[in-house]
């Protein structure tokens, strides 16, 4: 009986130790320097060249920019999950806001204009014009090049936001594939397993720390070629003919 009690105490201590480590790791993930990769090139950063970093579960993810011009830094924050989010906050004096989470590829990301003029910003304005007594906060988690599977995995990471509405908006991501050496998950079951192992804050912090120590650079050249294995000939029966 004494042996069992000692074993239980040891297991409880290990669980508490890991819990504390995970909480500390979550605090580290809010520090942009940990997820900021080494910049490629010295050209001035623009909205269309927002940096991407390597991600073991999703292939790549948004990273904090090495410098923050006004139009890039507006509304930008790093979530506790280590995912780059761009926020359009609600009006603070109008009570708790409606929260909308926008996921997608470059279409929803909006690389050619300021955040308030992107897909999510337009919905925020239209909603607040019609619901004068409510305000809306928009979290834009769209990443250039993402397909439906990557958005699904990212949505699972961001469920802690508890949005009232989640919108998935993408263009041709399903028929395009990244060129080497870029990689993305291609099937749901292995992707979910990998995401489960990477989900703890401690695992994310360790990955990012090792990536920085080994000189990890930002993911560059997100160029896309049509992937033959993702394309098939149109079938007349698909259209009810």
Legacy VTK file of the C-alpha trace (Angstrom):
# vtk DataFile Version 3.0
C-alpha trace
ASCII
DATASET POLYDATA
POINTS 241 float
0.000 0.000 0.000
2.860 2.356 0.850
4.474 1.672 -2.521
1.238 2.613 -4.288
1.001 5.873 -2.336
4.594 6.758 -3.190
3.960 5.976 -6.869
0.808 8.121 -6.895
2.677 11.013 -5.255
5.468 10.745 -7.816
2.981 10.716 -10.692
1.155 13.723 -9.223
4.453 15.597 -8.880
5.410 14.827 -12.496
1.969 15.928 -13.722
2.204 19.184 -11.731
5.739 19.798 -13.008
4.660 19.317 -16.631
1.636 21.560 -16.085
3.847 24.360 -14.741
6.269 23.918 -17.650
3.394 24.085 -20.120
2.097 27.314 -18.536
5.567 28.857 -18.720
5.841 27.737 -22.348
2.480 29.379 -23.107
3.871 32.643 -21.741
6.940 32.261 -23.969
4.745 31.775 -27.033
3.358 35.282 -26.507
6.870 36.635 -27.011
7.253 37.522 -30.727
11.028 36.947 -30.687
10.514 33.210 -30.199
8.434 32.795 -33.362
10.257 35.407 -35.461
12.472 33.562 -37.983
15.626 34.946 -39.520
14.572 37.369 -42.248
15.368 36.566 -45.876
16.703 39.615 -47.718
16.931 43.201 -46.558
14.191 44.767 -48.665
11.489 46.797 -46.957
8.660 44.624 -45.694
5.232 45.271 -47.196
1.713 43.944 -46.730
2.330 41.593 -49.654
5.491 40.123 -48.081
4.264 39.289 -44.605
6.764 36.739 -43.201
5.954 33.045 -42.803
7.681 30.576 -40.515
8.003 26.803 -40.607
5.337 24.825 -38.748
5.642 21.037 -38.212
1.882 20.412 -38.289
0.655 22.939 -40.874
3.722 23.340 -43.096
3.992 27.094 -42.503
2.339 29.762 -40.381
2.307 33.528 -39.968
5.287 35.015 -38.148
5.804 38.391 -36.471
7.374 40.798 -38.967
11.004 41.782 -38.314
9.903 45.396 -38.394
6.442 46.881 -37.948
5.415 49.715 -40.256
2.167 51.320 -39.102
0.033 49.536 -41.689
1.470 46.126 -40.708
1.447 46.535 -36.950
-2.109 47.811 -36.688
-4.170 45.299 -34.767
-1.444 42.641 -34.843
-0.948 40.338 -31.896
0.367 36.844 -31.313
-2.155 34.482 -29.787
-1.265 32.317 -26.808
-1.303 29.309 -29.185
1.630 30.693 -31.150
-0.469 31.407 -34.252
-0.212 34.796 -35.909
-3.510 36.629 -35.608
-4.456 40.059 -36.885
-7.209 41.602 -34.789
-9.764 44.271 -35.511
-11.061 44.949 -31.983
-14.610 45.869 -31.075
-15.579 49.190 -29.523
-14.864 48.846 -25.821
-17.774 50.989 -24.560
-20.449 48.914 -26.319
-20.301 45.808 -24.164
-18.979 42.346 -25.078
-18.392 42.187 -28.844
-19.511 39.570 -31.297
-16.382 37.618 -32.249
-15.790 36.443 -35.800
-12.861 34.222 -36.779
-11.789 34.412 -40.423
-9.764 31.533 -41.857
-8.585 31.216 -45.423
-5.736 31.662 -47.883
-4.381 34.793 -49.563
-7.908 35.816 -50.606
-9.048 36.299 -47.002
-5.586 37.403 -45.860
-5.738 40.442 -48.140
-2.058 41.121 -48.906
-2.631 44.305 -50.932
-4.431 46.528 -48.443
-4.702 47.503 -44.776
-6.414 45.163 -42.347
-9.621 47.209 -42.077
-10.133 46.893 -45.852
-9.770 43.110 -46.005
-12.538 40.494 -46.144
-13.050 40.520 -42.364
-12.952 44.307 -42.129
-15.744 44.628 -44.685
-17.964 42.224 -42.752
-17.256 44.105 -39.522
-18.337 47.422 -41.037
-21.474 45.958 -42.632
-22.484 44.226 -39.393
-22.029 47.299 -37.212
-23.991 49.443 -39.679
-26.989 47.124 -39.341
-26.651 46.277 -35.651
-26.143 49.715 -34.158
-26.241 48.429 -30.573
-23.538 45.750 -31.072
-19.862 45.780 -31.942
-17.804 43.090 -33.643
-14.228 41.943 -33.123
-12.602 40.172 -36.070
-9.670 37.781 -35.722
-8.109 37.204 -39.140
-6.184 33.927 -39.115
-5.921 33.520 -42.898
-2.514 32.438 -44.219
-1.376 32.699 -47.861
-1.427 29.347 -49.616
-3.524 27.403 -47.105
-5.976 24.759 -48.285
-9.076 23.378 -46.543
-7.185 20.819 -44.427
-4.721 23.395 -43.116
-7.608 25.713 -42.248
-9.397 22.891 -40.417
-6.287 22.156 -38.328
-5.796 25.824 -37.583
-9.430 26.157 -36.532
-8.898 23.353 -34.006
-5.961 25.304 -32.569
-8.043 28.434 -32.207
-11.187 27.017 -30.615
-10.121 28.690 -27.351
-11.213 31.987 -28.920
-14.812 30.728 -28.767
-15.969 32.771 -31.789
-19.643 33.389 -32.411
-18.992 32.832 -36.117
-16.179 31.241 -38.115
-15.816 31.923 -41.835
-13.672 29.822 -44.158
-12.773 31.618 -47.376
-10.276 30.398 -49.954
-9.744 30.442 -53.683
-7.917 27.752 -55.649
-5.919 26.229 -52.800
-7.431 22.798 -53.354
-6.063 22.492 -56.883
-2.627 23.967 -56.239
0.314 22.457 -54.403
3.396 24.137 -52.911
6.681 23.790 -54.712
9.610 22.106 -52.960
10.913 22.418 -50.311
7.558 23.623 -48.968
5.307 20.931 -47.516
1.716 20.708 -46.383
-0.405 17.954 -44.769
-2.382 15.961 -47.302
-4.605 13.554 -45.328
-6.742 14.094 -42.256
-5.794 11.204 -39.953
-1.978 11.636 -39.928
-2.496 15.415 -39.769
-4.724 15.158 -36.683
-2.212 12.860 -34.968
0.643 15.241 -35.667
-1.426 18.219 -34.525
-2.341 16.427 -31.273
1.355 15.838 -30.476
2.240 19.447 -31.322
-0.699 21.085 -29.533
0.827 21.407 -26.002
2.497 24.783 -25.483
5.670 23.048 -24.305
6.001 21.128 -27.594
5.469 24.323 -29.616
7.983 26.302 -27.562
10.592 23.548 -27.875
10.104 23.366 -31.636
10.382 27.134 -32.085
13.405 27.325 -29.770
15.245 24.577 -31.631
14.310 26.160 -34.963
15.782 29.499 -33.832
18.941 27.864 -32.435
19.545 26.053 -35.725
19.238 29.287 -37.686
15.708 28.804 -38.976
14.849 31.326 -41.688
11.475 32.509 -42.838
9.614 30.450 -45.409
10.126 32.206 -48.730
9.020 31.761 -52.302
5.433 30.724 -51.681
4.901 30.055 -55.358
2.354 27.606 -56.656
2.277 25.105 -59.472
-0.717 23.078 -60.582
-0.450 19.595 -59.088
-1.530 16.908 -61.593
-2.561 14.528 -58.807
-5.115 17.091 -57.572
-6.780 17.635 -60.929
-9.168 15.372 -62.824
-11.210 15.807 -65.970
-14.693 17.210 -65.518
-17.368 14.527 -65.615
-20.742 15.412 -67.128
-22.624 13.524 -64.404
-21.100 15.832 -61.765
-23.162 18.643 -63.230
-26.397 16.676 -63.591
-26.069 16.335 -67.339
LINES 1 242
241 0 1 2 3 4 5 6 7 8 9 10 11 12 13 14 15 16 17 18 19 20 21 22 23 24 25 26 27 28 29 30 31 32 33 34 35 36 37 38 39 40 41 42 43 44 45 46 47 48 49 50 51 52 53 54 55 56 57 58 59 60 61 62 63 64 65 66 67 68 69 70 71 72 73 74 75 76 77 78 79 80 81 82 83 84 85 86 87 88 89 90 91 92 93 94 95 96 97 98 99 100 101 102 103 104 105 106 107 108 109 110 111 112 113 114 115 116 117 118 119 120 121 122 123 124 125 126 127 128 129 130 131 132 133 134 135 136 137 138 139 140 141 142 143 144 145 146 147 148 149 150 151 152 153 154 155 156 157 158 159 160 161 162 163 164 165 166 167 168 169 170 171 172 173 174 175 176 177 178 179 180 181 182 183 184 185 186 187 188 189 190 191 192 193 194 195 196 197 198 199 200 201 202 203 204 205 206 207 208 209 210 211 212 213 214 215 216 217 218 219 220 221 222 223 224 225 226 227 228 229 230 231 232 233 234 235 236 237 238 239 240
